[in-house]
């Protein structure tokens, strides 16, 4: 019997899966460390303050400098990704980030810490434009959604691990040694990335990743309706996620007289459900064509759940269940969100597009404390949940707007 020429040989399929797994593992490990380093500094602030005799305002400035450098440089790192290749930008940024964190322990002087915070933030700016470009080009199309979900989950795991690890290391030694150890661990990851550069070369894929790289800063690739819609999408999702994380316990305490232990348990469940939703969402993104409908259904369900908490007097177990559901639905959207950005990116411009829309995450993080804090100061704890639901409606509109251009990304960029 003649062999079907279209049939994929098991050995070929296994090789493809193995390569995809290796690429995903490398990129997600780097992303884990990037998020780990973001949360590595805050647990050490009281110890640094006591040793150096500086104020909490000066300590907070370290975090501000890190965030400012990271947010301001993301688009330009995306341009660099498109010009020289994502693997070089990723390894360079990881080197800057891990090296700066290590040096915080080597030179425990406030002025030096401020300079290293800036350098660390600059290094941190590379991950979204570089990671998504590599995953989108190197992972087989049927697995890209899952690759994006693992990427997001790895970042969440980094956030969760940092306070525990840093506290343990500082207790065993001191805060300086803690920074040196975790920085050195990151430099080991750099060595691993350098040893596997062939796997990370997006030009080795069948996609024309660098074939039509825009000249200069390539602003026309991002100042277009679909990209601006996705920028808004990223902004409002970050606004809701970080607003819930920061003000959910206080709002539940004020609105229902709920104890802080019980309220924080709900927050923990909400965040854990988001992480589980992210993993599930990867399978959804790989199987659905209309990703804007995935986002619309998910956000509508989450918004309805948040409004339900305010309009009804539910017992504590029911409130917990509602927030678990809302967190799961919000998390499920993340891989579809990232796939939508990939779909609207013009050839050769994925780095700058991902870099640009990721700035929306930073701006959402800046706006969330102001917006939700203002609602709490006005005596409107219910407004935290109603406001979050309203913002999710804006995300639905933004996703639908971006989807209009998915079938013709190149035309939208002209």
N, C-alpha and C positions, 0 to 999 in steps of 0.2 A: 504494500500500500504506500502511495506517495505521501511524503511528509508535507503537512500544511506549511507553506513558506511564511505565513503570517504568525505562526505560533511561536511564542517566546520560549526559548529553551530554558529549562529549570536552572542550569548553571549560569545563564546570562541574567535571569531574574534575581538569583541569589547574589550575584556579584553586584548588581545595581542596588539591591537592598543593603548590602554590606557597605558600599560606598556612601549611600545616603546616610546610613547610621553613623558612619565615621564623621562625615561633614557636620551632621546635626550635633553629635557629641562634642566636637571641637568648638563649634560656635556657641553652643549652649553653656559649655564650661566657662568660656570667656565672659558670657553675659551674666552668669551666676556671680562671678567675681566683681563685675562692674557694679551690680546692685549691692553686693556684700560691702564693697568699699563705701558706697553712699551712706550706709547705716553703721559703718565701723567707727565713725568719728563721734556721733552723738553720745553713745554710752560712756565715752572717755572724757567728755567735757568737764564733769565735776572734778575728776582726778587731775586733768590738765590745769584747771583753774586753781586748785589748791597748791599745785607745785609751782606754777609760774606767777601766782599772785595777781591775776588779771580778772576783769569783770566778766559777768555772763554776757554782756553786750559784745565784748570783744570775742568771747567764745562763739557767740551766734554769728559774728562776722565771718568766721572761718567757713561755716556752712553756706552763708550767703555768697562768698567768693567762689566756692566750689560750684554752686548752682548757676551763678551768673556766667562763669566761664563755660560750663557745660552747655547751657542753653544758647548762648550767643554764638558758639562755634559750630553748632550742629550742621547748619546749612553749608557752611564753608567746607566742613569735613565731607559732606555729601558731594560737593563739587570735586574735591580731591579724590574721592572714591571713583567717580566717573572718569577722572583724568588718568590716574596711575594704577587703579585697581584696588579692590576692597581689601585683599589680603594684606597688602602693605600698610594700608591705613589702620586696619584692625590691630596688627602686631605692633605698629608704632604707638597707637593710642594705649594699648594694654601696657606697653613698656613705660610710658609716661605715668600712667595711673598707678601701677604697682610700685614703680620706683619712687614716686612722690610720697606714697603712703609709707614706704619703708623709711624714707628720709625724715619723716615726721618723728620717728623714734630715734634716729641718729642725731638730729640737731634739735633738741627740745628748747627752742627759743621762739617766743611768740612771733616775731617778725618773720622768721624762717617758716614757721607753721603756716602763716598767711600766704607766703609765696608758694609753698608746696600745695596748699589748698587750691590755688589758682591753676597750678600745673596739673594737679589731679583732675580738676574739673575739665580742663582742656583735653586730657586723655580720655575722660569719660564721654566726651561728645562724639566719639567715633562709632560707638557700638550700634546704634540703630541704623544709620545709613550703610555701614559696612556689613553688619550681620544680615540684614534683610536682602541686600544685594547678593551676598554669597548664597544664602539659602534659596532665594528665588531662582538663581541661575544653576546651582549645582545639584539641587534635589529634584528628583523626577516629578513631573507635574502632578501626578496623582497623589503625592505625599506632601506637597508644599504646605497645605493647610495644617497638617499635623506637625510639620517642622516648625511653623510659626507658633503653634500652641506650646510645643516643648520649649521654645525660646522664651516665651512670656512666662511660662511656669518656672523656668530656671531662674529668671529674675526675681520672681516672688520668693523662691526658696532662698536666694541670696539675702533678700531683705529679712526673712525670718531667722536665718542662721547667724547673722552678724551680731546682734546684741548678746546672744548666748555665748558665742565663741569669744568675743572680745572681753566679756565679763570674766569668763573662765581664765583666759590668758592673763588678764590684769591681776586677778586674784592669785594665780600661781606665780607670777613674776611682777611686772609693773606695766604701766601704760606704754612706756617707750618700747619695751620688749614686745608687747602685743603688736604694735605697728610694724616693727621689724619682721616679725614672724609672718604675719599675713601678707606683707609686701613681698617678702621673699617667696612665698607660695605663689603669688601672682607672676613673679618673674620666671618661676619654673613652668608655668602655663605658657608664657611667651616662648620659652625654649621648645615646648611641645608644638606650638603653632608653627614655629620656624621649621621644625622637622617635617611638617606635613603641608608645606606651602602648595605643593602640586594639587592636593585635594581641594584647597581653598581658592584656586584660580578660577574665577567666574568666566574667564575667557575660554576655559576648556569645555564649556557647555555648548549646546547647539543654539542657544539664544544669542542674538547679536548684542551682547552686553555693552561693548564699547564701540560698536560699529558706527553709531551716529551720535557720538558724544557731543553735546552742544559746546560751542566755543565760549570762552570767557566764563562768566558766572552762570550763564544759561538761565537767566531769570524768566525767559519766555516759557521755559519748561515747567515752571511752578506757578507763575502768575496766569493761571488759566482756570476756568470754572470748575472742572472736576477736582483739581488739586486744592483750590480754595474751599470747596465743599468738604473735602477730607480734613483740611486743617481745622475747620469749624467742628467737624466730627470728633477729632482727637481732643480739641479743647474742652468740649462739653463733657466728654466721657471722663477726662481727668478731673474736671470740676466736680462731677458727681462722686466719683470713686474716692477722691481725697477729702471731699466734704463729708461724706459718710464716715470715713475713717477717723476724721478729726473731731466731729461734733455729734455723732450718733449717741454715744453714752450720755453726754450732757443733755441732749434733747430728750432722750427717754427718761432720764432722771427728773427733768423739769416737767415733762408732759404727763407722766404717769406716776411720779414719785418712786420710780424704780431704783433700787440700790445700785451703787456703782459696780459692785461685783457682778450682779445679774446683767446690768447694761453692758459691761465689757465682755461678758460671756457671749452676748448676742453679737457684738462687734467681731469677736474672734470667729464665731460661726459664720458670719457674713463674709469675712475675708477668706476663710477656709473654703466656703462654698464657691467663691469666685475662682479660686485656684482649681477646684475640681471642674468647674464650668469651662475654664480655659482648655483643659485637656479634652473634654468632650467636644468642645467647639471645633477642635482641629479636624475631627472626623466629619463634622457637619460641613465645614468649609470645603473639604475635599469632594463632597458629594453633591453640593447644591450649586446651581447655576446663578440664581438670583440672590446674591449675597446681601443685597439691600433688604430683601424680604426677611432674611434671617435676622438682620439687625432690627428691622421694624417690629417683628413679632417678639423678639427677646426684650427689647426696650419697652414695648407696650405692656408686656406682662410684668416687668420689673416696676414700671411706673404705677400700674394698677395695684401691685402689692404694697408699695409705699403709701399710696393714698388710703388703702384699706386699713393700715395701721392707725392712721389719724382719725378716720371717720367711724371706726367701730371700737368698742371696748373689749378687746380680746384678752383671754387669760395669757399668762406668761408663756406657756408652752406653744400656744398658737402664734404669739408674736415672734418667738424664736423661729418657728417653722416658716413664717412669712418672710423673714429676713434671710433665712437659708435659701428660700426659693428666689428671692430678688438677687442675692449675691450670685447664685448659680447662673441666672439668666444674663446678668451683666457680664460675668466672666466668659460665658459662651460666645459672646459677640467678638471677643478680641481677635481670634484667628481670621474671622470673616472680614473684620476691619482691615487687618494687614493685607489680606488677599485683595481687597478692593483697591488699596494703594498700589499694590503690584500691578493690577490690571489697568490702572489709568496712567502708569508711568510710561513716558515715551521711551523708545529704545535708546540705551546709553545714558539715561538720566535717572535711573532708579535711586542712585545714591543721593542726589540732591533732592529728589521728591520725598524720599523717606526722611532725609534730614530736615526738610522744611516742615512737613506735617508733624514731626516729632517735637518741634518747637511749640506746637499747640499743647502738648502734654506739659511742658514746663510752664507755659502761661496759665494753663488750667490749675496747676499747682500753686501758682502765685495768687490767682483770683479766688480759689476755694476758701482759704481762711478768712479773707475779707468779706466775701458774700455771705457765707454761713455764719460767721461771727457777728455780722451786722444783724442778721435775723434773730440770733439769740439775744443780742443786746436790746433789741426792740421788744423782747418778751414774746417772741413768736417761735417757740420750739417746734410747733406743728409745721411752720414754714420751712424748716430744714427738709422735711420729707415731701411736702407739697412742692417746694422749690426744686428739689432734685427730680421729682416726677415731671415737672414742666420742662426742665432742661433736657431730660431724656426725649421729650417730644421734639425738641430742636434737633437732636441727634438723628431722629428718624427722618426728618425733612432733609438734613444734610446728606444722609446716606442715599436717599432716593434721588437727590439732585446729582450726586456723583455717579450713580449707576447709569444715568442717561448717556454718559460718555464712555462707558466700559467697552462698548463694541467698536469704538473708533478713537482710541487713545492718541494715535498719531495726529489725526485731524484736529483734536482738541488742543494739541500743543502748538499748532501752527498759528 
